[in-house]
């Protein structure tokens, strides 16, 4: 066998192994789409700077992709980016070397994330990119030596020596590109993998103003140090909620705030600011035909004691039933289907056996469930949701599915007591709440879950409560505090979906001033400290991210940074292509 054939055989095995590794985790459609987009971005980055020899952002893009998404997806981005870009530059014996080199770059990025615990500064990242960039081009020099020389050590020295100047140029380019966009790309991709949550950093003065004015909206300041008090203080003048105090209202955040407050004993009809109720805002915003929005609104209507058949001028139950396919699913997605079951239960409608049977059949081999259909990468959030949907369902198949799902959730608990959104991603409040609610629905007390001596998930959630009462997304991040608090509040109050109608605290005719007067009394149900209510083990049902069934289309804030990044990429592409011949 010749050197060339031997090298290509090794490269073929390596590339096949890398793609097999990627496929082995059964990435769902969203991950596949993101990998394809990043591979195209990596190829475009190479093409756009074709006029500048060896100055390419491709290595940085691939390394960051591996850092944010993991080794398998990172390898796929690099290998596909190398292959796709050579349809412009020309395919040849160099293509497998480039695919393998950039594939390895993606794997190195994943290793960097593990070593740094996903905390790396701009300069540290840039230096790593420069070193990896140099190594990539040196690897290509070796490839040229294997392909075109007599394979002597002298010739190896010649090939490497002749290429070292270009290698340093590529490394310098990687350094500059990483300094320019590396941290921004990491943040964008990390947020995407966490369901496009937005990081909010509300200014202290803004929060202070919100707390000062809350007595005008119904005595909210009295309980502002509790999660429910924090939510009450965050209500906007139009009756709705934004992702953080002071941000514009949206149906998504308002719906989850309504469910969280209902779990704490607050009927959404009674949560009023400046004469506008929370339920009024949700009804007014209930115009979407997306199944997830419909399901969430049915759950909110049930918690408020309002018929979902006459909600915002629509029959939401009929619309949801029309969205269920003949096989029993909603769009062949486990998440939407489990929430459909919960919404139907909330509306007093029994789900069909076809729907329940379809859900049971989507269980993955490890006992968990994923967003789509059987065979994907299981996660805690969707597994918890299915456990809630299958609560009380008779039959041995449903019972067996619940037992396996509970075992899966138990096995995912981190050492801090919480649960991650995806295996290895680190604990967060929302995924922990999903896990807690799923366990409660299955009859398991989450308060006694201590895998390997870890604190209970309930204790983990309590540890995330900040001084002002909001629940942090995690120990290291504070994202969309209204959303995270609303979802975690259901778990902290031991409530799983669907939440039954909450008794009214006021009559519909009462004004905001009447609410303020009532809240001023220590015995007021609205301001009664959460600790004085009967406690159940924590539970949670929330949906975060654009994977969640009750998710409205991602709010503009969630994609703002990605949009800015895309705009910057467009400018770079235009500048680069200006130097490329069009003949």
C-alpha positions in Angstrom: 0.0 0.0 0.0 1.3 3.5 -0.9 1.7 6.3 1.6 -1.1 8.2 -0.1 -3.6 5.2 0.1 -2.5 4.5 3.7 -3.0 8.1 4.8 -6.4 8.3 3.0 -7.5 5.1 4.6 -6.6 6.4 8.1 -8.4 9.7 7.3 -11.4 7.9 6.0 -11.7 5.8 9.2 -11.2 9.0 11.3 -13.9 10.9 9.4 -16.3 8.0 9.5 -15.7 7.6 13.2 -16.3 11.3 13.8 -19.6 11.4 11.9 -20.7 8.1 13.5 -20.0 9.7 16.9 -22.1 12.7 15.9 -25.0 10.5 14.7 -24.8 8.2 17.7 -26.4 10.8 19.9 -29.3 11.1 17.5 -29.3 14.9 17.2 -32.8 16.3 16.8 -33.8 18.6 14.0 -32.8 21.8 15.8 -29.3 20.6 16.4 -29.0 19.3 12.8 -30.2 22.7 11.5 -27.7 24.6 13.7 -24.8 22.4 12.7 -25.7 22.9 9.0 -25.9 26.6 9.5 -22.6 26.8 11.3 -20.9 24.6 8.7 -22.2 27.0 6.0 -21.0 29.9 8.1 -17.5 28.3 8.4 -17.4 27.7 4.6 -18.6 31.2 3.9 -15.9 32.6 6.2 -13.3 30.9 4.2 -14.7 32.0 0.9 -15.2 35.6 1.9 -11.5 36.0 2.7 -10.2 34.1 -0.3 -8.3 37.2 -1.4 -6.2 37.1 1.8 -4.0 34.0 1.8 -4.4 31.9 4.9 -6.4 34.6 6.8 -9.7 32.7 7.5 -12.2 32.8 10.4 -13.1 29.2 9.7 -10.9 27.7 12.5 -12.3 30.0 15.1 -15.9 29.3 14.1 -15.3 25.6 14.2 -13.5 25.7 17.6 -16.3 27.8 19.1 -18.9 25.5 17.7 -17.3 22.6 19.5 -16.9 24.7 22.6 -20.6 25.5 22.7 -22.2 22.4 21.2 -19.9 19.5 22.1 -17.5 17.3 20.4 -19.8 15.5 18.0 -21.5 18.6 16.6 -18.2 20.5 16.6 -16.6 17.7 14.5 -19.5 17.8 12.0 -19.3 21.6 11.7 -15.6 21.4 10.9 -15.6 18.5 8.5 -18.7 19.7 6.6 -17.3 23.3 6.5 -14.1 22.0 4.9 -16.0 19.9 2.4 -18.5 22.6 1.4 -15.9 25.3 1.0 -13.9 23.2 -1.4 -16.8 23.2 -3.9 -15.7 26.8 -4.3 -11.9 26.3 -4.0 -11.8 22.9 -5.7 -11.9 19.4 -4.4 -8.7 17.3 -4.3 -6.5 15.1 -2.1 -6.2 18.0 0.3 -10.0 17.9 1.1 -9.8 14.9 3.5 -6.9 16.5 5.3 -8.8 19.7 5.8 -12.0 17.9 6.9 -10.0 15.9 9.4 -8.1 19.0 10.7 -11.2 21.1 11.1 -13.1 18.2 12.6 -10.4 17.8 15.2 -10.6 21.5 15.8 -14.2 21.1 16.8 -13.3 18.3 19.2 -10.5 20.4 20.7 -13.1 23.2 21.3 -15.3 20.7 23.2 -12.3 19.7 25.3 -11.6 23.4 26.0 -15.1 23.8 27.4 -14.5 20.9 29.8 -11.1 22.1 30.9 -12.3 25.7 31.5 -15.7 24.8 32.9 -17.1 27.0 30.1 -15.5 30.1 31.5 -12.8 31.6 29.3 -11.7 35.2 28.7 -11.4 36.9 25.4 -7.6 36.8 25.3 -7.4 33.2 26.5 -9.8 32.1 23.8 -7.9 34.1 21.2 -4.5 32.5 22.2 -6.0 29.0 22.0 -7.5 29.8 18.6 -4.1 31.0 17.4 -2.3 27.8 18.7 -5.0 25.6 17.1 -4.9 27.6 13.9 -1.1 27.1 13.7 -1.5 23.4 14.4 -4.2 23.1 11.7 -2.0 24.5 9.0 1.0 22.5 10.1 -1.2 19.4 9.8 -2.0 20.5 6.2 1.8 20.8 5.6 2.1 17.2 6.7 -0.7 16.3 4.3 1.1 17.9 1.4 4.3 16.0 2.3 2.4 12.7 2.3 0.6 13.4 -0.9 3.4 15.0 -3.1 6.8 14.1 -1.8 9.1 11.1 -1.5 8.3 10.9 2.2 11.8 11.5 3.5 12.5 13.4 6.7 14.4 15.9 4.6 11.4 16.6 2.5 9.2 16.8 5.6 11.5 19.6 6.8 11.2 21.3 3.5 7.4 21.2 3.4 7.0 22.3 7.0 9.7 24.9 6.7 8.2 26.4 3.6 4.8 26.5 5.1 5.7 27.9 8.6 5.3 31.5 7.4 1.8 30.8 6.2 1.1 28.9 9.4 1.9 32.0 11.4 -0.2 34.1 9.2 -3.2 31.8 9.8 -2.5 31.8 13.5 -2.4 35.6 13.6 -5.7 35.7 11.7 -7.3 33.3 14.1 -6.1 35.5 17.0 -7.7 38.6 15.5 -10.9 37.0 14.5 -11.3 35.4 18.0 -10.7 38.8 19.7 -13.3 40.3 17.4 -16.2 37.9 17.6 -15.2 34.8 19.7 -16.9 35.7 23.0 -20.0 37.0 21.2 -20.3 33.8 19.2 -19.9 31.6 22.3 -22.7 33.6 24.1 -25.0 33.3 21.1 -24.5 29.6 20.6 -24.7 28.9 24.3 -28.0 30.8 24.5 -29.3 28.9 21.6 -28.5 25.6 23.1 -30.3 26.7 26.3 -33.5 27.4 24.3 -32.7 31.0 23.4 -33.0 32.3 26.9 -32.0 35.9 27.2 -29.6 37.2 29.9 -31.1 40.1 31.6 -29.2 42.3 33.9 -31.7 44.7 35.4 -30.2 47.9 36.8 -30.5 48.2 40.5 -32.1 51.7 40.2 -34.8 50.3 37.9 -35.6 47.5 40.4 -35.7 50.0 43.2 -38.2 52.1 41.2 -40.3 49.0 40.6 -40.4 48.2 44.3 -41.2 51.8 45.3 -44.2 52.1 43.0 -45.6 48.7 43.7 -48.0 49.8 46.5 -49.8 51.7 43.7 -50.5 48.4 42.0 -51.8 46.3 44.8 -49.5 46.0 47.9 -46.9 44.0 46.1 -44.0 45.5 48.1 -44.9 43.7 51.3 -43.9 40.3 49.8 -41.2 41.4 47.4 -38.6 39.3 49.1 -40.5 36.1 48.1 -40.7 34.7 44.6 -44.4 35.5 44.4 -43.8 39.0 45.8 -41.1 39.5 43.2 -43.5 38.6 40.4 -46.3 40.8 41.7 -43.8 43.7 41.8 -42.7 43.0 38.2 -46.1 43.4 36.6 -46.4 46.1 34.0 -49.0 48.8 33.7 -50.7 46.9 30.9 -51.3 43.9 33.2 -48.6 41.7 31.5 -45.1 40.7 32.3 -41.8 41.0 30.4 -38.7 38.8 30.9 -37.4 41.2 33.6 -38.8 44.1 35.5 -39.2 47.1 33.2 -39.1 45.1 30.0 -42.0 45.0 27.6 -44.8 42.5 28.2 -45.2 39.4 26.1 -47.6 36.5 26.0 -44.9 34.0 26.8 -43.6 35.6 30.0 -47.1 36.6 31.1 -48.4 33.1 30.7 -45.7 31.6 32.8 -46.0 34.3 35.4 -49.7 33.6 35.6 -49.1 29.9 36.2 -46.4 30.5 38.8 -48.6 33.0 40.7 -51.6 30.6 40.5 -49.4 27.9 42.1 -48.8 30.3 44.9 -52.5 31.0 45.4 -53.0 34.1 43.2 -55.8 33.9 40.7 -54.6 35.7 37.5 -57.8 37.7 37.5 -56.8 39.3 40.7 -53.3 40.2 39.7 -54.0 43.8 38.7 -51.8 46.8 37.9 -53.2 50.3 37.1 -56.7 48.7 36.4 -55.3 46.1 34.0 -55.4 42.4 35.1 -53.0 39.7 34.2 -55.7 37.5 32.8 -57.0 40.4 30.7 -53.5 40.8 29.1 -53.2 37.1 28.4 -56.6 37.0 26.8 -55.8 40.1 24.7 -52.6 38.5 23.5 -54.1 35.1 22.8 -54.1 35.5 19.0 -51.5 32.9 18.0 -52.5 29.6 16.4 -49.3 27.9 17.5 -50.2 24.7 19.4 -47.8 25.6 22.2 -49.4 29.0 22.7 -52.9 27.4 22.7 -51.8 24.8 25.3 -50.3 27.4 27.6 -53.4 29.6 27.4 -55.7 26.7 28.2 -53.6 26.1 31.3 -53.8 29.7 32.3 -57.5 29.9 31.7 -58.1 26.8 33.9 -56.0 28.3 36.7 -58.1 31.5 36.5 -61.3 29.5 36.5 -62.3 30.8 33.0 -63.6 28.4 30.3 -61.0 27.8 27.6 -63.9 27.4 25.1 -64.5 31.1 25.4 -61.0 32.6 25.9 -60.1 35.8 24.0 -63.0 35.2 21.7 -61.8 31.7 20.7 -62.5 28.1 21.5 -59.0 27.0 22.4 -60.1 23.5 23.2 -61.5 22.9 19.8 -58.4 24.4 18.2 -56.2 22.1 20.2 -58.2 19.0 19.3 -58.0 20.0 15.7 -54.2 20.1 15.9 -53.9 16.5 17.1 -53.1 14.1 14.3 -54.6 10.8 13.6 -51.7 9.0 15.3 -52.5 11.0 18.5 -49.6 13.4 18.4 -49.3 17.1 18.0 -46.9 17.6 15.1 -45.1 14.4 16.0 -43.4 16.2 18.9 -43.3 14.7 22.4 -43.2 18.1 24.1 -46.3 19.5 22.4 -48.1 16.3 22.8 -47.5 16.0 26.5 -48.6 19.6 27.0 -51.7 18.8 24.9 -52.6 16.1 27.4 -52.1 18.5 30.3 -54.2 21.2 28.6 -57.0 18.8 27.8 -57.0 17.6 31.4 -57.1 21.3 32.5 -60.2 21.9 30.3 -61.9 18.8 31.7 -61.5 16.8 28.4 -60.1 13.3 28.5 -57.2 12.8 26.0 -57.6 9.9 23.6 -55.9 6.6 24.1 -54.1 7.2 20.8 -52.5 10.3 22.2 -51.5 8.6 25.5 -50.2 5.5 23.6 -48.2 7.6 21.2 -46.5 9.3 24.2 -45.6 6.1 25.8 -44.0 4.8 22.6 -41.7 7.8 22.3 -39.6 6.7 25.3 -35.9 6.5 24.5 -33.8 3.5 25.3 -32.4 5.2 28.5 -35.8 5.7 29.9 -36.0 9.4 29.2 -37.9 11.4 26.6 -36.7 14.1 24.1 -38.4 16.9 22.4 -39.2 15.0 19.2 -39.8 11.3 18.7 -38.1 8.2 20.1 -34.4 7.9 19.3 -33.2 11.4 20.1 -31.1 12.7 23.0 -33.2 12.5 26.2 -33.5 15.5 28.5 -34.9 16.1 31.9 -37.4 18.8 30.9 -39.3 16.7 28.4 -39.1 13.7 30.6 -40.6 15.6 33.5 -43.4 16.9 31.2 -44.3 13.4 30.0 -44.4 12.2 33.6 -47.0 14.9 34.3 -49.0 13.9 31.2 -49.0 10.2 32.2 -49.9 10.8 35.8 -52.7 8.5 36.8 -52.9 6.8 33.4 -53.8 3.2 33.8 -52.3 0.1 32.2 -49.0 -1.7 32.5 -47.3 0.1 29.6 -47.9 3.5 31.1 -46.8 2.3 34.5 -43.6 0.8 33.1 -42.9 4.0 31.2 -43.3 6.1 34.3 -41.0 3.9 36.3 -38.3 4.1 33.7 -38.7 7.8 33.3 -38.4 8.3 37.1 -35.2 6.2 37.1 -33.8 8.4 34.2 -34.5 11.6 36.1 -32.9 10.2 39.3 -29.8 9.4 37.3 -29.4 13.0 36.0 -29.2 14.8 39.3 -26.0 16.8 39.7 -23.9 17.0 42.8 -25.4 20.4 43.6 -28.8 18.8 43.8 -30.2 20.4 40.6 -30.8 19.1 37.1 -29.3 20.1 33.8 -31.3 20.9 30.6 -29.1 18.4 28.7 -26.7 15.8 30.2 -23.5 17.6 31.3 -24.8 21.1 30.8 -24.9 22.1 34.4 -27.9 22.5 36.7 -30.5 25.3 36.2 -33.7 26.3 38.0 -36.0 25.6 35.1 -34.9 22.1 34.3 -34.8 21.3 38.0 -38.4 22.5 38.3 -39.4 20.2 35.4 -37.7 17.3 37.1 -39.4 18.0 40.5 -42.9 18.3 39.0 -42.4 15.2 37.0 -41.4 13.3 40.1 -44.3 14.7 42.1 -46.7 13.6 39.3 -45.3 10.1 39.5 -45.8 10.0 43.3 -42.1 10.4 44.2 -41.1 13.0 46.8 -38.3 15.1 45.3 -37.4 16.4 48.7 -35.7 13.1 49.6 -33.8 12.7 46.4 -30.0 12.9 47.3 -28.0 11.2 44.5 -24.5 10.6 45.8 -25.1 12.7 48.8 -26.3 15.8 46.9 -28.8 18.3 48.4 -32.4 17.7 47.3 -33.6 19.5 44.2 -35.9 21.5 46.4 -32.9 22.8 48.4 -31.1 23.6 45.1 -34.1 25.7 44.0 -34.2 27.5 47.3 -30.5 28.3 47.1 -31.2 30.2 43.9 -33.6 32.7 45.5 -32.0 36.1 45.4 -32.5 38.8 48.0 -35.3 40.5 46.1 -37.1 37.2 45.8 -36.4 36.3 42.2 -35.0 32.8 41.3 -31.8 32.9 39.4 -31.5 30.7 36.4 -28.4 29.0 37.8 -25.5 29.7 40.1 -23.6 31.4 37.3 -26.3 32.9 35.2 -29.4 35.1 35.8 -31.5 34.8 32.8 -35.1 36.1 32.2 -35.8 36.3 35.9 -39.6 36.6 35.6 -39.7 33.5 33.5 -37.4 31.5 35.7 -39.2 32.6 38.8 -42.6 31.8 37.5 -41.6 28.2 36.5 -39.6 27.6 39.7 -42.4 29.0 41.8 -44.6 26.0 40.8 -42.0 23.6 41.9 -41.3 25.5 45.2 -45.0 25.3 46.0 -45.2 21.7 45.1 -47.6 22.1 42.2 -47.6 20.1 39.0 -49.6 21.0 36.0 -52.4 21.4 35.4 -53.2 23.8 38.2 -56.8 23.8 39.3 -58.8 27.0 39.4 -57.6 29.3 42.2 -60.2 30.9 44.5 -60.7 34.6 43.8 -59.3 37.0 46.3 -61.4 39.9 45.1 -64.5 40.5 43.1 -64.2 41.6 39.5 -65.4 45.1 40.4 -62.7 45.8 42.9 -60.2 48.5 41.9 -56.5 48.7 42.2 -56.9 50.9 45.3 -59.1 48.3 46.9 -56.4 45.7 46.3 -53.8 48.0 47.8 -55.9 48.4 51.0 -56.5 44.7 51.3 -52.8 43.9 50.8 -51.8 46.3 53.6 -53.2 43.9 56.3 -50.7 41.3 57.5 -53.3 38.6 57.1 -53.9 39.3 53.4 -53.6 36.2 51.4 -51.7 38.1 48.7 -48.9 39.2 51.1 -48.9 36.1 53.3 -45.3 34.8 53.3 -44.9 31.7 51.2 -43.4 29.9 54.2 -46.6 30.1 56.0 -48.5 28.1 53.4 -48.5 24.4 53.5 -45.4 23.2 51.7 -45.1 20.3 49.4 -42.0 19.0 47.9 -40.9 21.2 45.0 -42.3 20.8 41.6 -42.0 22.4 38.3 -43.5 22.7 35.0 -42.2 25.4 32.9 -41.1 25.6 29.4 -38.2 27.6 28.5 -36.5 27.7 25.1 -37.9 27.3 21.8 -38.2 23.7 22.3 -40.9 24.0 24.9 -44.5 23.1 24.0 -45.9 26.2 25.5 -43.3 28.4 23.9 -44.4 31.3 21.9 -42.1 32.3 19.0 -38.8 33.4 20.4 -39.2 37.1 21.6 -37.2 39.7 19.7 -34.8 40.1 22.6 -33.9 36.4 22.4 -32.5 36.7 18.9 -31.1 40.2 19.0 -27.6 39.2 19.6 -27.8 36.5 16.9 -29.2 39.1 14.5 -26.3 41.4 15.2 -23.8 38.6 14.7 -25.4 37.8 11.4 -25.2 41.4 10.3 -21.5 41.5 11.2 -21.0 38.3 9.3 -22.7 39.9 6.3 -20.4 42.9 6.4 -17.3 40.7 6.7 -18.6 38.6 3.8 -19.2 41.7 1.6 -15.8 43.1 2.3 -14.1 39.8 1.7 -16.0 39.1 -1.5 -15.1 42.5 -2.9 -11.6 41.2 -3.4 -12.6 37.9 -5.0 -12.9 37.8 -8.7 -16.3 37.0 -10.2 -15.1 35.4 -13.5 
